[in-house]
Amino acid sequence: MMMYIIHSIIVALICGAIGAKIAGAGRAGCLGFIVLGIIGSLLGPFVANAFHFPATATFTLFEKDIFINAVVMRLIWNIMGAIIFVAILNFLGLRNK
């Protein structure tokens, strides 16, 4: 149980940091990135389900089929959720400068 919590915090930290850097959130710090990652992990999959996006993806790159499994898509949607949340904060003028 404790390892699951530690793993979830590390994943939230990484997803929050990537989302913040892509969206330009500034200096949020480790705790800020963790909170942003947790919010992103709630918001991203919600948006994906609301718009009926698939849980897996397949595309062709240099004539080779690339398959993205559900775990990787979940991480991508967590990052997208963090980006969406930072964009909402920027729009409302609540950006961390």
VORORO-856387 format. One record per atom (N, C-alpha, C, O): x, y, z. Coordinates in pm, whole numbers, plus 50000, padded with zeros to 5 digits. Each point is the difference from the previous one (the first is absolute). Example, Ala and Ser with C-alpha at 12.3 -4.5 7.8 and 13.67 -1.06 7.14 Angstrom:
2
513194943150780/499115011950000/500905012050000/501044999850066/498615010749862/500825011950006/499235010950073/500515011150017/
END
This chain:
97
500824988050000/499185012050000/500875012650000/499715009549927/501344990650154/500865011550008/500755002349869/500205011449959/500214977849974/500685001249872/499065005649893/500435007649914/498314988850092/499025005349906/499855015150017/499935007449901/500044997350222/499885014350027/501245007349952/499905010749938/501274983850089/501255006149955/500055000349847/500405010149941/499204978949996/499974999449853/499045010549944/500335006749902/498504994750158/499025009849953/500525014350015/499765008349913/500944994550196/500555013450021/501095002849897/500085011149947/500764979150024/501075001949901/499425002249861/500465008749927/498524983450037/499365001849869/499325013649993/500085006749897/499264997650210/499375013250003/501045011149987/499775010049932/501374988350133/501085009849992/500515001349857/500185011149950/500064977649984/500535000149864/498975005949903/500335008749919/498424986650089/498965005149910/499735014950024/499815007649905/500184996550220/499795014150032/501155008849951/499775010949949/501464984350066/501155007749954/500015001449848/500265010849947/499454978249983/499975000649853/498875009149954/500205008349911/498624990250148/498875008549963/500265014650029/499625008749920/501014994250192/500295013950036/501025006149905/499865011649960/501144980950004/501035005249910/499455002249860/500365009749934/498774981350019/499415001849867/499075012149999/500025007849905/499184993950200/499035010950004/500615013050052/499345010449995/501884989250054/500655012250048/499495004750135/499665011750015/500284979350082/499455003550131/501005007150090/499625004650108/501624996549851/500975006850085/500574990650105/500074987949980/500355017950132/500614992250107/498934995850100/499535008250079/500104979249918/498974995350092/500614992250116/499374999350106/501814995049880/500604992150105/499464985850000/499034997049930/501594994450148/499624985850003/498564998050046/499254992449939/500375014350167/498634998550050/498995005249899/498934994149981/501395016949955/499125005449897/499864990649882/498914998449945/502214995350015/499954990449890/499184987750038/499274994649917/500855000950207/499234988450045/498505003349998/499204992049951/500435019750101/498595004050000/499515001549856/498894995749968/501925010449946/499635001649860/499854986449932/499094998149919/501794992550114/499894986549943/498764992750048/499384992749923/500255009150202/498784993750053/498775006049933/499094992749961/500885020450026/498865006449932/499974995649854/498924997449945/502245001949991/500074995349862/499544985749983/499394996449899/500904995250201/499584986049992/498494998550017/499434989849961/499935020150096/498544999950009/499365006549878/499004995149948/501575016050007/499415007749892/500244993849862/499094999649918/502114995550056/500354994649869/499154988149957/499395000549893/500544988950187/499154988749962/498515003649994/499264994249922/500315015450161/498615004549993/499705006249863/498974997149940/501945011350013/499845006249867/500054989349891/499215000449906/501714990150108/500124989349900/498724991749993/499544996649891/499885000250223/498764992450001/498825008349951/499114994749934/500885018250098/498905008649957/499945001249848/498925000949942/502254999349994/500065001149855/500154986549930/500204999549879/499714989750197/500054986249949/501304997149923/499974993649895/501155011150159/501284996749940/500374985650038/499634995450107/501094997649806/500314985950027/501034998450112/500785009150028/499214979250035/500944997150108/501364995749946/500995000650072/499064995349803/501264996349935/500095007249866/499005005349951/502184994949992/500175006749871/500974992249914/500934993750049/498835006749821/500894993949902/500225010049887/499045005849949/502204996350014/500295008749887/501214994449926/500724991550050/499495013549829/501094995349916/501085010649995/499735011749975/501514984150049/501155008849996/501084993149920/500474989350037/499935016849854/501004994149910/499634985949959/500834990950004/497925007349956/499464987449952/500004988850104/499964988249965/500085015550162/499894990250109/498845004050089/499835011850032/499384978450007/498875002750089/500505001450143/500714991350050/498905019650014/500365002750139/498744998650084/498995006349970/501074985550134/498864997950089/500315006250135/501054997350059/498045011049989/500145006150133/498974993550090/498805000949975/501684992550131/499074992750088/499285009450096/500265012050002/498854982450077/499125007850088/500785007250110/499605010950041/501484983350008/500775006350108/500665012749950/499965010350067/500644989049815/500665011749944/498975010749964/500255011950020/498604984049927/498955009749969/499495006750127/499695011949999/500244980750110/499585005950128/501005010750045/499605010650048/501704986649937/501015010050034/499895012349910/500135011350046/499634986449826/499845011249908/498805008550041/500075012349998/498824981250038/498825007650041/500195007050134/499425010550024/501394983650064/500335007050126/500755012949970/499715010550059/501254988849850/500765011949962/499095010149931/500085012050027/499054983349885/499065009049933/499055006750101/499655011749984/499954981050118/499165005850105/500725011050075/499405010350032/501894987649995/500785010450066/500135012349911/499935011350048/500264986549821/500095011249906/498685007649995/500005012349999/498904980549997/498685006449997/499785008250126/499495011249993/500904983350123/499815007250126/500855012750004/499535010450045/501714988749909/500865012049997/499445010249902/500045012050026/499424983449861/499405009249904/498795007250061/499805011949977/499414980850100/498855006250068/500485010450101/499445010950009/501604985750067/500555009650097/500555012449930/499815011250047/500874986849840/500535011449923/498865008749949/500095012250002/498844981449951/498865007449947/499335008350110/499565011349975/500354983250144/499375007050111/500935010250068/499575007550087/501684992649872/500955009550058/500574995450132/500515008250076/499424978949955/500504994750127/501344993049983/500324990750074/500455013649828/501254993449968/501065002850106/500105011050053/500694978749978/501135001250093/501175005849924/500524993549909/499935018750127/501075006749924/501324998650066/501005005049949/
END
